[in-house]
Amino acid sequence: MDEDVVYMVRGKTRAVCQRELNRICQLLGAEMVTRPTDGTGRGWVARAVPARTTRAPAGEPTA
C-alpha cells in the first residue's frame, strides 16, 4: 500500500521556518516541496516529502 507522507513546518518567522525545514530535509533525507510562505495567515509554513530513491532491480548489486 502506498502512503502519502508530508512533513510540515510552521514557524513565527521565515528564518525559523527555513531553518527547521532544512533540518528536516537533512535529518530525514527529505526534499522541500513548498518554500516558507506566510500566505496561510498564521505564521510561516513550509513542506517537505521523503526523497525518492532509486532501487536496483531484484538480484542486481547496488553500488
OpenMM code with the backbone's topology and positions (N, CA, C; nanometers):
from openmm import Vec3, app, unit

residues = "MET ASP GLU ASP VAL VAL TYR MET VAL ARG GLY LYS THR ARG ALA VAL CYS GLN ARG GLU LEU ASN ARG ILE CYS GLN LEU LEU GLY ALA GLU MET VAL THR ARG PRO THR ASP GLY THR GLY ARG GLY TRP VAL ALA ARG ALA VAL PRO ALA ARG THR THR ARG ALA PRO ALA GLY GLU PRO THR ALA".split()
positions = [
    Vec3(0.0837, -0.1168, 0.0000),
    Vec3(0.0000, 0.0000, 0.0000),
    Vec3(0.0894, 0.1247, 0.0000),
    Vec3(0.0627, 0.2171, -0.0909),
    Vec3(0.1370, 0.3425, -0.0957),
    Vec3(0.0741, 0.4421, 0.0003),
    Vec3(0.1580, 0.5129, 0.0720),
    Vec3(0.1104, 0.6151, 0.1645),
    Vec3(0.1730, 0.7477, 0.1268),
    Vec3(0.0945, 0.8529, 0.1341),
    Vec3(0.1469, 0.9868, 0.1114),
    Vec3(0.1972, 1.0409, 0.2438),
    Vec3(0.3241, 1.0781, 0.2476),
    Vec3(0.3848, 1.1344, 0.3675),
    Vec3(0.4296, 1.2756, 0.3349),
    Vec3(0.3892, 1.3696, 0.4193),
    Vec3(0.4291, 1.5089, 0.4030),
    Vec3(0.4722, 1.5607, 0.5392),
    Vec3(0.5872, 1.6259, 0.5436),
    Vec3(0.6351, 1.6891, 0.6661),
    Vec3(0.6026, 1.8373, 0.6567),
    Vec3(0.5375, 1.8922, 0.7594),
    Vec3(0.5034, 2.0336, 0.7605),
    Vec3(0.5781, 2.1041, 0.8727),
    Vec3(0.6280, 2.2229, 0.8420),
    Vec3(0.6990, 2.3044, 0.9402),
    Vec3(0.6233, 2.4357, 0.9538),
    Vec3(0.6028, 2.4801, 1.0764),
    Vec3(0.5413, 2.6105, 1.0997),
    Vec3(0.6309, 2.6874, 1.1958),
    Vec3(0.6584, 2.8131, 1.1631),
    Vec3(0.7412, 2.8971, 1.2482),
    Vec3(0.6879, 3.0392, 1.2532),
    Vec3(0.7300, 3.1120, 1.3557),
    Vec3(0.6840, 3.2504, 1.3705),
    Vec3(0.7486, 3.3439, 1.2695),
    Vec3(0.8684, 3.3066, 1.2217),
    Vec3(0.9375, 3.3896, 1.1234),
    Vec3(0.9801, 3.3030, 1.0054),
    Vec3(1.0097, 3.3680, 0.8937),
    Vec3(1.0558, 3.2960, 0.7754),
    Vec3(1.1867, 3.2238, 0.8056),
    Vec3(1.2761, 3.2925, 0.8785),
    Vec3(1.4070, 3.2345, 0.9096),
    Vec3(1.3934, 3.1064, 0.9923),
    Vec3(1.3065, 3.1077, 1.0918),
    Vec3(1.2861, 2.9894, 1.1763),
    Vec3(1.2268, 2.8761, 1.0933),
    Vec3(1.1295, 2.9084, 1.0111),
    Vec3(1.0660, 2.8071, 0.9263),
    Vec3(1.1682, 2.7447, 0.8310),
    Vec3(1.2502, 2.8270, 0.7672),
    Vec3(1.3512, 2.7772, 0.6739),
    Vec3(1.4548, 2.6917, 0.7451),
    Vec3(1.4969, 2.7361, 0.8631),
    Vec3(1.5972, 2.6601, 0.9396),
    Vec3(1.5454, 2.5211, 0.9738),
    Vec3(1.4219, 2.5122, 1.0210),
    Vec3(1.3659, 2.3830, 1.0595),
    Vec3(1.3341, 2.2961, 0.9378),
    Vec3(1.2954, 2.3579, 0.8277),
    Vec3(1.2761, 2.2838, 0.7032),
    Vec3(1.4075, 2.2211, 0.6585),
    Vec3(1.5144, 2.2993, 0.6614),
    Vec3(1.6469, 2.2474, 0.6258),
    Vec3(1.6867, 2.1322, 0.7170),
    Vec3(1.6551, 2.1456, 0.8441),
    Vec3(1.6897, 2.0423, 0.9418),
    Vec3(1.6162, 1.9110, 0.9117),
    Vec3(1.4870, 1.9204, 0.8834),
    Vec3(1.4091, 1.8013, 0.8492),
    Vec3(1.4637, 1.7357, 0.7233),
    Vec3(1.4921, 1.8178, 0.6237),
    Vec3(1.5441, 1.7626, 0.4983),
    Vec3(1.6770, 1.6909, 0.5206),
    Vec3(1.7620, 1.7489, 0.6025),
    Vec3(1.8921, 1.6880, 0.6285),
    Vec3(1.8792, 1.5609, 0.7122),
    Vec3(1.8036, 1.5662, 0.8196),
    Vec3(1.7940, 1.4523, 0.9108),
    Vec3(1.7132, 1.3360, 0.8548),
    Vec3(1.6102, 1.3672, 0.7767),
    Vec3(1.5220, 1.2621, 0.7265),
    Vec3(1.5429, 1.2301, 0.5793),
    Vec3(1.6353, 1.3015, 0.5159),
    Vec3(1.6579, 1.2789, 0.3742),
    Vec3(1.5388, 1.3215, 0.2904),
    Vec3(1.4712, 1.4266, 0.3331),
    Vec3(1.3517, 1.4745, 0.2636),
    Vec3(1.3876, 1.5803, 0.1603),
    Vec3(1.2894, 1.6107, 0.0737),
    Vec3(1.3052, 1.7143, -0.0278),
    Vec3(1.1996, 1.8214, -0.0064),
    Vec3(1.2407, 1.9472, -0.0138),
    Vec3(1.1474, 2.0579, 0.0009),
    Vec3(1.0499, 2.0593, -0.1170),
    Vec3(0.9213, 2.0794, -0.0879),
    Vec3(0.8220, 2.0944, -0.1949),
    Vec3(0.7530, 2.2303, -0.1889),
    Vec3(0.7542, 2.2936, -0.0721),
    Vec3(0.6967, 2.4264, -0.0574),
    Vec3(0.7925, 2.5120, 0.0238),
    Vec3(0.8369, 2.6211, -0.0346),
    Vec3(0.9217, 2.7147, 0.0400),
    Vec3(0.8392, 2.7841, 0.1471),
    Vec3(0.9059, 2.8382, 0.2492),
    Vec3(0.8303, 2.9085, 0.3530),
    Vec3(0.7430, 3.0190, 0.2936),
    Vec3(0.6179, 3.0191, 0.3370),
    Vec3(0.5222, 3.1196, 0.2921),
    Vec3(0.4379, 3.1643, 0.4104),
    Vec3(0.3967, 3.2889, 0.4079),
    Vec3(0.3096, 3.3392, 0.5135),
    Vec3(0.1670, 3.3571, 0.4614),
    Vec3(0.1365, 3.2929, 0.3511),
    Vec3(0.0054, 3.3044, 0.2892),
    Vec3(-0.1071, 3.2366, 0.3649),
    Vec3(-0.0749, 3.1573, 0.4653),
    Vec3(-0.1787, 3.0868, 0.5403),
    Vec3(-0.2407, 3.1752, 0.6474),
    Vec3(-0.1735, 3.2852, 0.6804),
    Vec3(-0.2283, 3.3764, 0.7799),
    Vec3(-0.1860, 3.3500, 0.9230),
    Vec3(-0.1225, 3.2360, 0.9495),
    Vec3(-0.0778, 3.2039, 1.0863),
    Vec3(0.0690, 3.1666, 1.0845),
    Vec3(0.1555, 3.2646, 1.0820),
    Vec3(0.2986, 3.2388, 1.0800),
    Vec3(0.3445, 3.1936, 0.9421),
    Vec3(0.4589, 3.1279, 0.9400),
    Vec3(0.5210, 3.0799, 0.8163),
    Vec3(0.5095, 2.9288, 0.8098),
    Vec3(0.4798, 2.8761, 0.6914),
    Vec3(0.4607, 2.7319, 0.6724),
    Vec3(0.5426, 2.6857, 0.5527),
    Vec3(0.6009, 2.5661, 0.5644),
    Vec3(0.6737, 2.5039, 0.4537),
    Vec3(0.6508, 2.3539, 0.4601),
    Vec3(0.6723, 2.2860, 0.3470),
    Vec3(0.6505, 2.1411, 0.3429),
    Vec3(0.7650, 2.0695, 0.2721),
    Vec3(0.7831, 1.9439, 0.3125),
    Vec3(0.8828, 1.8561, 0.2501),
    Vec3(0.8221, 1.7172, 0.2404),
    Vec3(0.8778, 1.6360, 0.1509),
    Vec3(0.8345, 1.4971, 0.1345),
    Vec3(0.9579, 1.4075, 0.1362),
    Vec3(0.9391, 1.2794, 0.1680),
    Vec3(1.0537, 1.1882, 0.1629),
    Vec3(1.1156, 1.1896, 0.0230),
    Vec3(1.2477, 1.1854, 0.0181),
    Vec3(1.3178, 1.1852, -0.1105),
    Vec3(1.2892, 1.0563, -0.1847),
    Vec3(1.2781, 1.0677, -0.3138),
    Vec3(1.2608, 0.9479, -0.3967),
    Vec3(1.3929, 0.8732, -0.4017),
    Vec3(1.3856, 0.7422, -0.3956),
    Vec3(1.5082, 0.6629, -0.4026),
    Vec3(1.5048, 0.5782, -0.5285),
    Vec3(1.6210, 0.5563, -0.5814),
    Vec3(1.6325, 0.4703, -0.6982),
    Vec3(1.6826, 0.3348, -0.6506),
    Vec3(1.6077, 0.2304, -0.6801),
    Vec3(1.6460, 0.0971, -0.6355),
    Vec3(1.6879, 0.0123, -0.7546),
    Vec3(1.7859, -0.0716, -0.7318),
    Vec3(1.8279, -0.1648, -0.8357),
    Vec3(1.7230, -0.2750, -0.8467),
    Vec3(1.7031, -0.3306, -0.9646),
    Vec3(1.6098, -0.4427, -0.9796),
    Vec3(1.6514, -0.5586, -0.8895),
    Vec3(1.5560, -0.6396, -0.8495),
    Vec3(1.5843, -0.7526, -0.7625),
    Vec3(1.6955, -0.8379, -0.8201),
    Vec3(1.7914, -0.8740, -0.7366),
    Vec3(1.9013, -0.9591, -0.7811),
    Vec3(2.0197, -0.8814, -0.8367),
    Vec3(2.0042, -0.7522, -0.8593),
    Vec3(2.1130, -0.6703, -0.9117),
    Vec3(2.1932, -0.6125, -0.7948),
    Vec3(2.3238, -0.6084, -0.8059),
    Vec3(2.4050, -0.5482, -0.6994),
    Vec3(2.3837, -0.3967, -0.6956),
    Vec3(2.3959, -0.3411, -0.5760),
    Vec3(2.3867, -0.1960, -0.5611),
    Vec3(2.5263, -0.1390, -0.5519),
    Vec3(2.5418, -0.0160, -0.5915),
    Vec3(2.6746, 0.0484, -0.5916),
    Vec3(2.7179, 0.0878, -0.4543),
] * unit.nanometer
topology = app.Topology()
chain = topology.addChain("A")
for resn in residues:
    res = topology.addResidue(resn, chain)
    for name in ("N", "CA", "C"):
        topology.addAtom(name, app.Element.getBySymbol(name[0]), res)
